[in-house]
């Protein structure tokens, strides 16, 4: 048992989880396994899973401390529809959930992938890897949900997003708010069709793709 003090906290999670849930309730399938990429603290996982009771939530993260936090949050909230977190780096050519040891997913297959606040705080190769993995894993009709700030037509309208983009690039030149047109193009190459864009609080977007073939 991991002690509860392994739980980490992300203030943005409490601010954005309700608006994100509203969108997820509209776009996610009613049942099946939801694969969350870059789950972070695990606060989103337990919040969404407890409100999507007919779904199973599979959190992942490349960071061991984050995975410990996910376990601690799951235990604290007594979530029985959250799988143990898995180590997953989207840039790997084969994701852990594609291994034969995960054949139990055939009973409750992955019907959607959720990725919140990752592609701008990671190299562009992470976005490419995310789309490639989604293209391999999702069946026709499967959903890929992204949340975060985006440039639209190559521009950032909000001053806060411009400042955030500058901050990210100063932290790491490979980071930065992504141009939505570029993300859509990469998704399209993996047979992921843009389905809907939702305006979200604090100048963020929910971007929903669907596996077309």
trRosetta pair geometry for C-beta under 8 A, 3 or more apart (Angstrom, degrees):
i j d omega theta_ij theta_ji phi_ij phi_ji
1 75 6.9 121 -151 -138 91 163
2 6 4.6 -35 158 15 113 157
2 68 5.4 -175 -151 -162 154 85
2 71 4.9 83 27 102 139 122
2 72 5.0 -93 105 -70 113 88
2 75 7.1 166 57 9 84 145
3 6 5.8 125 71 -16 65 93
3 72 7.0 2 96 -117 36 119
4 7 5.8 -15 178 -8 63 114
4 72 5.6 134 -131 -169 38 109
4 75 7.5 -127 -89 89 77 111
4 76 5.5 94 -125 -83 105 114
5 72 7.7 -102 55 -150 23 152
6 65 8.0 -155 -165 -161 88 67
6 68 4.5 -102 -176 146 130 103
6 69 5.7 -150 142 -87 81 50
6 71 7.1 -8 104 71 141 94
6 72 4.0 175 76 -48 100 146
7 41 7.2 56 -174 -177 66 100
7 42 7.6 -102 -133 61 77 119
7 69 5.5 95 -135 -148 34 80
7 72 4.4 -135 -60 113 74 126
7 73 5.4 110 -120 -66 103 77
7 76 6.4 3 -69 -18 139 150
8 40 7.7 -115 89 158 126 77
8 41 4.2 -128 85 -123 95 99
8 42 7.7 106 49 24 87 92
8 65 7.1 73 -44 146 138 99
8 66 7.1 -63 30 -111 144 57
8 69 4.1 -40 12 -116 96 149
9 13 7.7 -131 -170 34 57 126
9 41 6.3 95 -92 -142 13 157
9 43 7.1 70 -130 -57 51 140
10 13 4.4 89 82 -18 97 109
10 40 6.0 3 -32 151 151 136
10 41 4.9 -160 -11 -8 104 136
10 43 6.2 -150 38 24 95 137
11 14 6.4 -55 -165 30 45 105
11 15 6.9 35 146 -12 71 110
12 15 5.5 -65 -155 42 42 112
12 16 5.8 6 162 1 80 116
12 117 7.2 88 111 -68 148 164
13 16 6.6 -75 -138 47 23 88
13 17 5.6 34 171 -47 66 111
13 40 7.8 -165 -73 100 123 138
13 41 6.7 -90 -40 49 154 130
13 43 4.3 68 157 92 160 136
13 44 5.8 -125 -141 -54 110 81
13 47 7.7 162 169 -3 107 147
14 17 6.4 -36 -125 9 22 114
14 43 7.6 -60 -54 160 68 145
15 201 7.4 -124 157 98 97 135
15 202 7.2 52 140 -25 130 143
16 19 5.8 -66 -160 49 57 105
16 20 5.5 55 147 -24 86 111
16 116 7.9 157 111 -166 136 129
16 147 7.3 134 160 161 137 140
16 200 7.2 41 -144 168 103 129
16 201 6.9 -156 -108 62 76 108
16 202 7.4 -78 -83 32 105 130
16 204 7.1 5 -124 45 132 159
17 20 5.7 -59 -143 41 30 111
17 21 6.1 36 157 -26 66 106
17 43 7.3 -100 -73 132 140 99
17 44 6.1 -164 -109 -112 104 73
17 47 5.0 -15 -170 124 142 161
17 48 7.5 -133 -160 -54 99 82
18 21 5.7 -51 -145 32 29 114
18 22 6.8 37 154 -25 61 100
19 22 5.7 -47 -155 25 36 116
19 23 7.1 29 152 -12 63 101
19 200 5.5 122 139 -149 137 94
19 201 5.6 -169 -37 5 165 106
20 23 5.9 -60 -159 37 38 107
20 24 6.2 36 149 -20 72 108
20 44 7.5 -26 89 -138 153 114
20 48 7.8 -62 112 -82 110 116
20 116 6.9 7 -130 -109 154 132
20 147 5.9 -13 -113 -98 116 158
20 200 7.5 27 -74 -132 67 138
20 206 6.8 154 -123 -90 68 123
21 24 5.5 -54 -141 39 35 112
21 25 6.2 39 159 -24 67 103
21 47 7.2 -100 -69 137 125 105
21 48 6.2 -166 -101 -106 92 79
21 51 6.1 16 -151 87 131 152
22 25 6.1 -53 -153 30 25 112
22 26 7.1 19 150 -14 57 108
23 26 5.7 -64 -159 36 37 110
23 27 6.1 -3 160 5 74 116
23 145 7.5 143 123 -149 115 129
23 198 5.3 -153 -108 38 129 167
23 200 7.7 -52 -34 -87 141 110
23 206 4.6 -57 -160 168 172 173
23 208 7.6 -155 171 -57 114 121
24 27 6.3 -76 -134 49 29 89
24 28 5.0 14 -177 -15 75 121
24 48 6.3 -19 97 -140 170 119
24 52 7.1 -72 134 -67 123 134
24 114 7.2 8 -110 -106 120 133
24 145 6.7 33 -99 -136 81 172
25 28 7.1 -32 -95 33 17 100
25 51 7.9 -62 -76 136 109 113
25 52 7.7 -151 -92 -88 72 96
27 112 8.0 126 122 -130 88 143
27 143 5.8 144 149 -150 97 150
27 145 6.4 130 98 -88 137 117
27 195 7.5 133 -139 98 119 138
27 196 6.9 -143 -96 49 127 133
27 208 5.0 -113 -146 -126 155 146
28 34 6.5 -11 -148 -96 134 125
28 52 6.9 -15 94 -131 150 142
28 55 7.0 -19 148 -74 133 155
28 111 7.7 97 -171 105 78 107
28 112 5.2 -85 -133 -7 86 171
28 143 6.1 -141 -110 63 51 154
28 145 7.4 -43 -72 -35 90 141
29 32 5.2 25 90 24 133 126
29 55 7.6 126 86 -95 79 113
29 111 4.4 -54 31 139 144 142
29 112 6.1 -173 14 -30 93 115
29 143 6.9 -175 -20 4 84 121
30 54 5.7 -5 157 93 76 141
30 55 7.7 -153 153 -57 30 93
31 54 4.5 -73 -92 145 86 105
31 55 6.0 -166 -136 -82 36 61
31 108 7.8 -98 157 -144 89 97
31 111 7.6 82 98 9 46 157
32 55 6.2 -15 63 -127 52 83
32 56 7.3 -99 134 32 29 86
32 108 5.9 160 -146 -177 44 77
32 109 6.1 -34 -150 73 106 62
32 110 7.1 98 160 -155 108 14
32 111 3.4 52 115 -5 157 130
32 112 7.2 112 94 5 123 85
33 55 7.1 133 -111 -173 21 81
33 56 4.6 -32 -105 74 73 102
33 57 7.7 165 -158 -86 65 14
33 58 5.5 28 -179 -14 110 119
33 83 7.8 18 -142 -19 115 133
33 105 6.2 -72 19 -144 161 93
33 108 4.8 106 -40 128 99 96
33 109 6.3 -133 27 121 106 20
33 110 4.9 -59 85 -91 105 52
33 111 6.6 131 53 8 53 79
34 48 7.7 -94 96 128 156 130
34 52 7.2 28 -8 111 146 153
34 55 5.2 33 -14 168 110 132
34 56 7.1 177 20 84 71 47
34 57 5.3 -21 65 -111 103 62
34 58 6.7 177 83 23 48 76
34 110 7.5 104 -113 -146 14 72
34 111 7.1 -45 -79 59 58 81
34 112 5.1 -17 -120 73 79 99
34 113 7.6 158 -168 -96 62 22
34 114 5.9 22 173 -7 109 115
35 58 5.0 -26 -107 72 60 112
35 60 7.0 8 -174 -4 86 120
35 97 6.5 -62 -116 -36 136 173
35 110 4.8 5 -25 -137 117 124
35 112 7.2 -173 30 95 71 48
35 113 4.8 -24 74 -109 100 74
35 114 7.2 171 87 23 47 70
35 137 7.3 -23 20 138 159 154
36 39 4.8 76 116 -86 120 96
36 44 7.2 168 -151 102 151 116
36 45 5.9 -141 36 -93 162 94
36 57 6.5 15 -13 -172 117 92
36 58 6.7 176 19 83 74 53
36 59 4.8 -19 64 -111 118 60
36 60 6.4 176 86 23 64 74
36 113 7.7 151 -94 -163 25 56
36 114 4.8 -26 -107 70 75 101
36 115 7.4 154 -161 -79 57 46
36 116 7.8 -18 -157 7 103 98
37 60 5.9 -19 -116 66 45 113
37 88 6.8 -98 -127 103 77 130
37 90 6.0 48 -161 -72 133 117
37 113 6.2 26 -16 -177 110 103
37 114 7.2 -178 21 83 73 47
37 115 4.4 -14 62 -95 109 97
37 118 6.6 -60 115 -15 99 167
37 130 6.3 135 129 -124 169 104
37 133 7.9 125 -91 87 141 144
38 60 7.3 -12 -33 92 28 80
38 61 5.9 79 -134 -112 35 76
38 62 7.5 -18 -98 4 74 89
38 90 7.7 -41 -38 -28 101 119
38 115 6.2 59 38 -145 106 83
38 116 7.4 -147 90 56 99 60
38 117 7.7 -134 117 82 127 66
38 118 4.1 119 53 -93 163 131
38 122 7.9 -113 -92 -41 151 143
39 42 5.8 42 143 -87 115 55
39 44 6.8 -148 -158 61 74 106
39 45 5.3 17 -158 -48 125 121
39 59 3.7 33 -73 -161 163 105
39 60 6.0 132 -13 53 107 36
39 61 5.0 -96 42 -50 83 105
39 66 6.7 147 79 157 80 116
39 70 5.6 49 110 -93 136 133
39 85 6.4 -123 46 -124 147 120
40 43 7.5 -41 99 26 105 86
40 44 7.2 66 54 13 110 113
40 61 6.5 164 -43 -103 23 136
40 66 5.6 -100 -157 -144 23 124
40 69 7.8 -48 140 85 51 136
40 116 7.8 -76 2 81 127 102
40 117 7.7 13 -44 76 144 113
41 44 7.8 107 63 3 85 78
41 66 6.6 -91 -78 -140 28 80
41 69 4.9 -79 -155 137 56 141
41 70 7.3 146 142 -69 30 65
41 73 6.9 90 143 -40 80 145
42 45 4.9 -51 -158 35 61 121
42 46 6.2 49 151 -16 85 100
42 59 6.2 43 -115 -163 80 170
42 66 7.3 154 -32 177 88 72
42 69 5.1 -175 9 119 117 83
42 70 3.2 166 -85 -109 126 58
42 71 7.5 -118 -93 2 164 31
42 72 7.3 139 60 57 153 72
42 73 3.9 168 111 37 121 138
42 74 6.6 -86 180 -34 134 82
42 85 7.2 -87 -93 -62 112 136
43 46 6.5 -60 -149 39 29 99
43 47 6.2 25 156 -17 64 114
43 73 6.1 -130 -78 -133 48 156
44 47 5.7 -66 -146 41 30 110
44 48 5.9 17 166 -10 71 112
44 116 6.1 172 -105 37 172 155
45 48 6.5 -64 -144 41 20 100
45 49 5.9 15 164 -15 62 117
45 57 5.5 149 -162 145 84 138
45 59 4.4 -25 -101 -71 148 130
45 70 6.0 37 34 -143 153 101
45 73 7.0 114 65 97 104 131
45 74 7.2 -38 110 -74 122 95
45 79 7.8 160 130 92 89 172
45 82 5.8 89 155 -132 110 129
45 85 8.0 -85 -81 -83 173 104
46 49 5.9 -55 -133 41 27 110
46 50 6.1 28 166 -22 62 110
46 73 4.9 -134 -20 145 140 107
46 74 5.9 -161 -83 -91 109 52
46 76 7.8 -10 -126 69 168 90
46 77 4.4 113 -170 39 134 158
46 79 5.1 -139 -130 -43 84 144
46 82 6.4 -38 -93 -55 64 156
47 50 6.3 -63 -153 33 21 107
47 51 6.9 -5 157 2 58 114
48 51 6.1 -79 -155 48 32 98
48 52 5.7 1 161 4 75 118
48 57 6.5 130 92 -101 101 143
48 114 7.7 -125 131 113 175 177
49 52 6.1 -70 -129 53 28 92
49 55 7.2 -122 -129 88 64 94
49 56 7.9 17 -135 -158 107 29
49 57 3.9 -92 -87 -2 113 142
49 79 5.2 63 100 -162 133 133
49 81 5.2 -177 -178 88 107 96
49 82 4.8 -7 -137 -67 177 96
50 53 7.4 7 -175 -75 30 81
50 77 6.5 -92 -62 163 133 130
50 79 6.0 -96 -67 -108 87 102
52 55 4.3 -15 140 33 111 119
52 57 7.3 105 72 -58 118 107
52 81 7.8 -142 91 112 74 143
53 81 6.5 158 -147 -7 48 159
55 81 6.8 104 92 159 51 133
56 81 5.2 -128 -112 -174 57 85
56 82 7.7 165 -168 -90 64 23
56 83 6.4 59 166 -35 106 100
56 108 5.4 60 20 137 137 149
57 79 7.7 -35 47 159 125 136
57 81 6.2 79 10 124 86 83
57 82 4.7 -24 70 -109 106 71
57 83 6.8 -155 91 13 51 78
58 82 8.0 161 -82 -160 28 55
58 83 4.5 3 -109 40 72 131
58 86 7.1 1 174 7 97 116
58 97 7.1 85 143 -98 150 135
58 110 7.3 -69 33 -99 140 101
59 70 5.0 -162 106 -154 150 145
59 82 6.7 10 -7 -167 108 103
59 83 7.2 -174 22 69 67 80
59 85 4.5 -42 94 -105 100 90
59 86 7.6 161 95 21 52 68
60 85 6.2 154 -100 -166 30 79
60 86 4.7 -30 -108 69 90 84
60 87 7.1 66 -160 173 87 4
60 88 3.7 -1 177 25 136 126
60 96 7.6 167 -126 45 130 122
60 97 7.9 -88 -69 -35 141 115
61 66 4.0 -92 132 103 159 130
61 67 5.4 -161 60 -60 107 77
61 70 6.8 168 6 -27 127 136
61 85 6.2 -10 19 180 92 130
61 87 7.4 -49 81 -118 48 46
61 88 7.2 48 0 44 9 80
62 66 7.9 43 58 45 44 133
62 87 6.3 68 -124 -162 43 76
62 88 6.5 -92 -68 78 72 40
62 89 4.6 67 -101 -82 125 80
63 66 4.0 76 80 7 106 111
63 67 6.9 -179 92 -11 56 82
64 67 5.6 -53 -149 35 36 111
64 68 6.5 40 151 -20 66 102
64 87 7.7 -10 -83 -94 70 110
65 68 5.6 -50 -150 35 35 113
65 69 6.5 38 150 -20 64 104
66 69 5.5 -53 -151 35 35 114
66 70 6.4 39 150 -23 66 101
66 85 7.7 -141 119 164 80 160
67 70 5.5 -46 -148 30 36 115
67 71 6.7 38 152 -18 64 101
67 85 4.3 -165 -140 98 84 133
67 86 7.8 -150 -121 50 125 7
67 87 6.8 -43 -63 -73 151 70
68 71 5.8 -52 -152 34 33 112
68 72 6.4 31 151 -18 65 108
69 72 5.6 -56 -146 39 33 112
69 73 6.2 31 156 -17 67 106
70 73 5.9 -55 -146 38 29 108
70 74 6.2 30 154 -21 64 108
70 85 4.2 79 86 -46 147 141
71 74 5.7 -58 -149 36 29 112
71 75 6.3 24 156 -15 65 107
71 84 6.8 17 -98 -140 97 78
71 85 6.4 -106 -50 13 79 109
72 75 5.9 -56 -147 39 30 108
72 76 6.1 31 155 -22 65 109
73 76 5.6 -53 -142 37 31 113
73 77 6.1 9 164 -1 66 112
74 77 6.4 -69 -144 49 24 95
74 79 4.9 -87 -149 46 73 111
74 82 4.8 -137 -124 89 118 139
75 78 7.2 23 -173 -74 33 47
79 82 4.2 38 117 5 127 118
83 86 7.7 -4 119 -26 116 100
86 96 5.2 -159 165 88 130 146
86 97 6.9 130 82 -58 165 86
87 96 6.6 107 76 -41 66 152
88 92 7.5 -118 -163 29 61 126
88 95 5.7 25 -144 -155 111 98
88 96 5.4 -113 -90 16 88 111
88 97 7.3 0 -98 -14 135 95
89 92 5.0 97 78 -22 91 102
89 129 7.7 -29 141 150 68 159
90 95 7.4 -7 -120 -92 46 112
90 126 5.4 82 67 -158 123 71
90 129 3.8 129 132 112 84 115
90 130 4.6 -8 -170 -69 149 66
90 133 5.8 -112 -151 -1 81 142
91 125 5.4 35 -111 137 120 106
91 126 6.1 -64 -54 -96 97 56
91 128 7.8 50 -113 76 77 90
91 129 4.1 -108 -91 -67 43 157
92 95 6.2 127 80 -87 110 50
92 129 7.2 79 29 -157 41 131
94 98 5.1 -118 -171 75 85 132
94 99 7.2 98 145 -65 115 74
95 98 5.0 98 62 -2 73 104
95 133 5.2 68 -36 -137 131 124
95 136 7.8 163 12 75 108 132
95 137 7.1 -26 44 -60 137 130
96 99 5.8 -34 -168 -1 47 117
96 102 7.1 110 140 -40 69 137
97 102 5.1 -158 -152 157 49 174
97 105 6.5 67 -170 -47 96 162
97 110 6.8 63 154 -44 145 142
97 137 6.9 38 96 -120 119 136
98 102 7.2 40 17 50 7 132
98 136 6.8 -12 -93 129 140 130
98 137 6.8 -112 -76 -89 99 97
99 102 5.4 94 67 4 75 99
100 103 5.9 5 -177 -47 57 104
102 105 5.0 15 155 -6 94 116
103 106 5.7 -14 179 -5 64 115
104 107 6.1 -35 -177 17 58 111
104 108 8.0 -1 145 32 75 86
105 108 6.5 -81 -152 72 49 63
105 109 5.7 77 153 -114 84 48
105 110 6.3 -4 -175 -27 129 84
106 109 6.3 12 -133 -73 29 90
109 139 7.2 31 136 -8 143 127
110 113 7.0 34 171 -65 119 81
110 137 5.6 -16 81 161 141 115
110 138 7.0 -91 113 -90 101 58
110 142 7.4 42 121 -139 78 134
111 138 7.8 70 -163 -134 26 82
111 139 7.7 -42 -118 39 59 100
111 142 5.7 -153 -170 -121 44 84
111 143 7.1 28 139 23 72 89
112 138 7.7 46 -104 -113 29 112
112 142 6.2 -175 -83 -169 47 77
112 143 4.0 -7 -118 64 100 97
112 144 7.3 -178 -161 -75 66 30
112 145 6.6 26 177 -7 112 104
113 130 7.9 165 141 -172 142 90
113 133 7.8 134 -117 110 162 101
113 134 5.2 -120 33 -108 153 101
113 137 7.1 92 -56 82 126 131
113 138 6.7 -94 -9 -63 110 114
113 142 7.6 48 -4 158 87 112
113 143 7.3 -166 32 99 58 59
113 144 4.9 -6 63 -115 102 73
113 145 7.1 -173 92 27 53 69
114 145 4.8 -9 -114 64 69 111
115 118 5.3 -72 178 24 101 129
115 119 7.2 63 138 -32 129 95
115 130 6.1 28 -82 -150 168 139
115 144 7.4 -3 11 -173 109 86
115 145 7.0 166 29 88 63 61
115 146 5.4 -16 74 -107 97 69
115 147 7.4 -177 97 24 52 72
116 146 7.8 160 -88 -160 38 42
116 147 4.4 -3 -123 55 76 116
116 148 7.0 147 -168 -52 47 90
117 120 7.3 -59 -157 44 56 100
117 121 6.6 22 160 10 78 124
117 147 6.4 -32 -33 96 67 89
117 148 4.9 142 -93 -92 50 107
118 121 6.3 -91 -151 53 31 89
118 122 5.7 1 168 0 76 130
118 126 6.7 -124 149 141 104 133
118 130 7.5 133 98 -74 133 147
118 148 7.3 -126 27 -49 46 147
119 122 6.2 -72 -133 51 29 105
119 126 6.2 -170 -120 99 62 104
119 127 4.4 64 -142 -83 117 100
119 130 6.8 -86 -83 14 107 152
119 146 7.0 -9 1 -149 128 126
119 148 6.7 -175 44 48 87 156
119 178 5.5 -30 125 -12 115 143
119 183 7.1 82 134 -107 164 124
120 148 5.6 -175 4 159 119 141
120 149 6.3 16 -41 60 166 88
120 165 7.8 -85 -163 -106 123 72
120 168 6.2 -56 157 -136 94 168
120 175 6.4 65 161 -176 55 85
120 176 6.2 -91 -155 108 80 22
120 177 5.0 6 -128 -98 131 44
120 178 5.8 -130 -83 -11 80 85
121 168 6.6 -115 -97 -133 65 119
121 175 5.8 12 -130 -140 34 124
122 126 3.7 -13 131 22 131 160
122 127 7.5 153 88 -34 108 73
122 174 7.8 -45 153 122 33 104
122 175 6.7 82 15 -106 13 85
123 126 5.5 120 65 -9 65 94
123 172 8.0 -91 -70 141 74 127
123 174 4.0 -25 -105 159 83 129
123 175 7.3 -70 -75 -69 42 55
124 127 5.6 -47 -163 32 51 112
124 128 6.5 52 142 -18 73 102
124 174 6.9 -119 -2 -172 76 86
124 178 7.6 130 -111 -106 84 112
125 128 5.3 -51 -148 38 39 116
125 129 6.1 42 152 -21 68 105
126 129 5.6 -52 -145 38 32 112
126 130 6.3 39 153 -25 64 103
127 130 5.6 -49 -146 32 31 114
127 131 6.5 27 157 -14 64 105
127 178 6.5 110 -78 -101 157 158
127 183 6.3 -94 -169 -114 134 87
127 186 6.3 80 137 87 103 165
128 131 6.1 -60 -152 38 29 106
128 132 6.3 27 153 -18 65 110
128 186 6.1 -110 -103 -156 62 137
129 132 5.6 -55 -143 38 32 111
129 133 6.1 30 159 -17 67 107
130 133 6.0 -59 -149 38 26 108
130 134 6.3 24 155 -17 64 109
131 134 5.7 -54 -143 38 31 111
131 135 6.2 35 155 -22 64 107
131 144 7.9 62 -113 -165 61 169
131 186 4.9 180 -3 137 170 100
131 187 5.2 -129 -128 -93 121 54
131 189 7.3 63 143 64 136 93
131 190 4.7 174 160 3 92 148
131 192 6.5 -127 -149 21 91 143
132 135 5.7 -56 -151 35 29 114
132 136 6.6 25 153 -17 63 105
132 190 6.1 -147 -96 -98 36 135
133 136 5.7 -56 -149 35 33 108
133 137 5.9 11 162 -7 70 116
134 137 6.2 -66 -134 45 27 99
134 138 5.4 8 180 -6 69 119
134 142 7.8 -171 -174 114 85 123
134 144 4.7 25 -152 -88 150 134
134 187 7.8 -20 78 -132 138 85
134 190 6.4 89 79 129 89 145
134 192 6.1 31 114 -75 124 142
134 209 7.5 69 145 87 150 132
134 211 7.5 -154 154 -75 90 103
135 138 7.1 -42 -107 39 15 97
135 190 3.0 -111 -69 -174 134 108
135 191 5.9 111 -136 41 98 88
135 192 6.3 -102 -81 -33 82 104
135 211 7.5 148 -122 -118 48 102
137 142 7.6 -148 109 149 74 168
138 142 3.0 -157 -165 87 103 148
138 143 7.5 -170 -136 30 137 25
138 144 6.7 -92 -46 -50 156 93
138 192 7.6 74 59 -94 145 101
138 211 4.1 -173 120 -48 118 141
139 142 5.2 112 51 -34 54 115
139 211 6.4 147 100 89 24 152
140 211 5.6 -133 -117 112 28 104
140 212 7.1 -27 -135 131 80 18
140 213 6.0 -11 -101 -147 105 20
141 210 6.4 -24 -148 -173 31 106
141 211 6.2 -28 32 65 23 92
142 210 7.0 153 78 -156 39 59
142 211 4.2 30 49 9 88 126
143 195 7.8 -58 -126 19 87 152
143 208 6.4 -29 -159 -163 102 95
143 209 7.2 140 -160 79 51 54
143 210 5.8 -25 -100 -101 61 71
143 211 7.8 -99 -52 -2 24 83
144 187 7.2 -160 74 -136 147 121
144 192 5.7 -7 22 -149 137 136
144 208 7.4 149 80 -159 54 46
144 209 4.2 -9 59 61 103 106
144 210 7.6 -159 21 -72 75 25
144 211 7.6 97 -17 -47 98 80
145 206 6.8 -19 -166 -168 95 94
145 207 7.5 145 -160 77 46 51
145 208 5.6 -11 -106 -106 72 74
145 209 7.9 -155 -69 28 32 70
146 183 7.4 -108 65 172 174 145
146 205 7.9 21 104 101 91 90
146 206 7.3 154 83 -158 52 46
146 207 4.4 -15 64 61 104 100
146 208 7.8 -160 27 -71 70 33
146 209 7.6 41 -4 -4 103 102
147 200 7.0 39 -148 -18 96 169
147 204 6.3 33 179 162 80 126
147 205 7.3 -166 -141 91 48 47
147 206 5.3 -14 -99 -103 83 69
147 207 7.6 -176 -76 20 35 73
148 177 7.9 -167 141 -130 106 79
148 204 5.8 -95 -173 -147 14 105
148 205 7.1 -19 69 52 41 73
149 156 7.6 28 168 -128 117 110
149 161 4.9 173 -160 -130 140 113
149 164 6.5 105 23 88 166 144
149 165 7.7 -124 113 -61 138 91
149 177 4.9 -53 108 -126 108 119
149 203 6.2 27 -114 118 101 91
149 204 5.5 -79 -70 -106 58 67
149 205 7.3 97 -128 10 25 84
150 177 6.5 174 -119 178 21 96
150 178 6.0 -35 -128 77 77 75
150 179 7.2 82 -176 -155 84 15
150 180 4.2 65 163 -63 134 98
150 183 7.1 -78 -131 11 125 143
150 205 5.2 -41 18 28 116 133
150 207 7.0 66 -35 -44 154 135
151 154 5.6 5 149 -153 127 17
151 155 5.9 143 -164 56 93 18
151 156 5.4 -66 -105 -61 80 73
151 177 5.7 118 -35 123 86 105
151 178 6.7 -130 21 114 92 30
151 179 4.4 -41 72 -103 117 60
151 180 6.3 -152 77 -6 54 77
152 155 6.4 -40 70 61 60 74
152 157 7.2 -10 43 -22 109 106
152 180 5.4 5 -97 21 63 130
152 181 7.9 107 -147 -29 43 88
153 181 7.0 74 -93 -32 33 126
154 179 5.5 1 -97 -125 55 125
154 181 7.2 -31 -48 22 73 127
156 161 4.5 -150 -166 104 120 114
156 162 4.8 161 98 -70 136 75
156 165 6.2 -137 -52 -13 161 144
156 177 6.3 71 -86 90 125 152
157 161 7.4 47 55 43 55 133
157 203 7.4 -156 72 -142 93 119
158 161 4.4 84 72 6 99 104
158 162 7.0 -162 97 -8 53 83
158 203 4.0 -58 -2 -115 162 157
159 162 5.4 -51 -150 34 38 115
159 163 6.4 37 153 -18 68 103
160 163 5.8 -53 -150 37 32 110
160 164 6.3 33 150 -21 64 107
160 202 7.5 -93 108 -170 149 75
160 203 6.1 153 69 26 113 146
161 164 5.3 -51 -143 37 35 114
161 165 6.2 41 155 -23 66 102
161 177 6.1 64 178 -85 99 166
161 203 5.2 -121 -44 127 117 140
162 165 5.7 -52 -149 33 29 112
162 166 6.6 29 152 -16 63 105
163 166 5.7 -54 -150 37 32 112
163 167 6.3 36 150 -22 65 106
164 167 5.5 -53 -149 35 33 114
164 168 6.4 33 153 -20 66 104
164 177 6.7 79 98 -49 101 120
165 168 5.8 -52 -147 34 31 110
165 169 6.4 24 157 -14 64 109
165 176 5.5 50 -157 -154 84 80
165 177 4.3 -68 -94 9 105 111
166 169 6.0 -59 -145 40 29 107
166 170 6.3 31 154 -21 64 108
167 170 5.8 -59 -151 35 29 112
167 171 6.5 29 152 -20 64 106
168 171 5.6 -57 -153 34 33 112
168 172 7.1 -44 170 48 66 79
168 175 4.2 -119 166 122 100 116
168 176 5.2 162 100 -89 122 44
168 177 7.0 134 35 -29 148 68
169 172 7.4 -90 -141 75 26 43
169 173 5.9 39 -166 -120 74 45
169 175 6.2 -151 -82 79 43 79
169 176 4.9 34 -69 -82 95 106
171 175 6.2 -13 76 44 101 144
172 175 4.3 78 75 -4 100 109
178 182 6.2 -117 178 69 96 116
178 183 5.5 85 132 -51 132 113
179 182 4.3 77 77 4 99 109
179 183 7.1 -178 90 -9 52 84
180 183 5.5 -55 -149 37 39 113
180 184 6.2 39 154 -21 70 105
180 197 7.9 36 -163 -112 148 137
180 205 7.4 2 -94 60 133 163
180 207 6.9 -171 -139 -98 108 146
181 184 5.8 -53 -147 37 31 112
181 185 6.4 34 153 -22 63 106
182 185 5.7 -54 -150 33 31 113
182 186 6.5 29 154 -16 65 104
183 186 5.9 -55 -150 36 31 109
183 187 6.3 32 152 -19 65 108
183 207 7.2 49 114 130 139 165
184 187 5.6 -55 -147 38 31 113
184 188 6.2 37 154 -26 65 105
184 194 5.2 -13 -132 -54 111 129
185 188 5.7 -51 -147 31 30 114
185 189 6.8 34 153 -23 60 101
186 189 5.9 -52 -158 27 33 114
186 190 7.2 15 150 -4 62 106
187 190 6.0 -72 -161 45 37 101
187 192 3.9 -84 178 83 91 115
187 193 7.7 -179 130 -61 109 12
187 194 6.9 102 88 -58 141 77
187 209 5.1 -119 -174 -112 143 154
188 191 7.7 45 -172 -78 36 16
188 192 6.6 -101 -74 65 28 65
188 193 6.9 60 -108 -98 74 51
188 194 7.7 -36 -67 -17 94 88
191 211 6.1 41 118 -156 97 70
191 212 5.0 -129 180 47 82 92
191 213 5.2 -95 -158 45 135 83
192 209 4.1 31 168 163 105 135
192 210 7.0 153 -157 69 64 24
192 211 6.0 -36 -100 -91 68 54
192 212 7.1 -179 -105 -8 16 90
193 209 6.3 147 69 -159 33 78
193 210 5.5 -30 61 62 89 79
193 211 7.9 117 14 -137 82 6
193 212 4.5 78 -18 -60 118 118
194 197 7.4 -3 -177 -45 113 93
194 207 7.2 -52 -134 -173 95 94
194 208 7.6 99 -161 82 55 54
194 209 5.8 -47 -94 -101 41 76
195 208 4.6 -62 65 109 107 97
195 209 6.1 148 0 -127 93 19
195 210 4.6 72 -56 -11 130 107
196 206 7.9 -1 110 108 94 94
196 207 7.9 177 91 -151 53 37
196 208 4.5 9 54 49 87 120
197 205 5.8 -25 -166 -168 94 120
197 206 7.2 153 -160 81 44 58
197 207 5.6 -4 -110 -107 78 69
197 208 7.5 -156 -73 21 35 77
198 205 6.7 141 72 -165 54 64
198 206 3.9 -2 54 54 110 107
198 207 7.9 -145 27 -63 71 34
198 208 7.5 52 -8 -14 100 108
199 205 6.6 -41 -108 -109 39 72
200 204 4.2 -41 79 84 119 89
200 205 5.9 175 12 -102 103 16
200 206 5.5 103 -50 -22 122 87
201 204 6.8 9 75 33 46 100
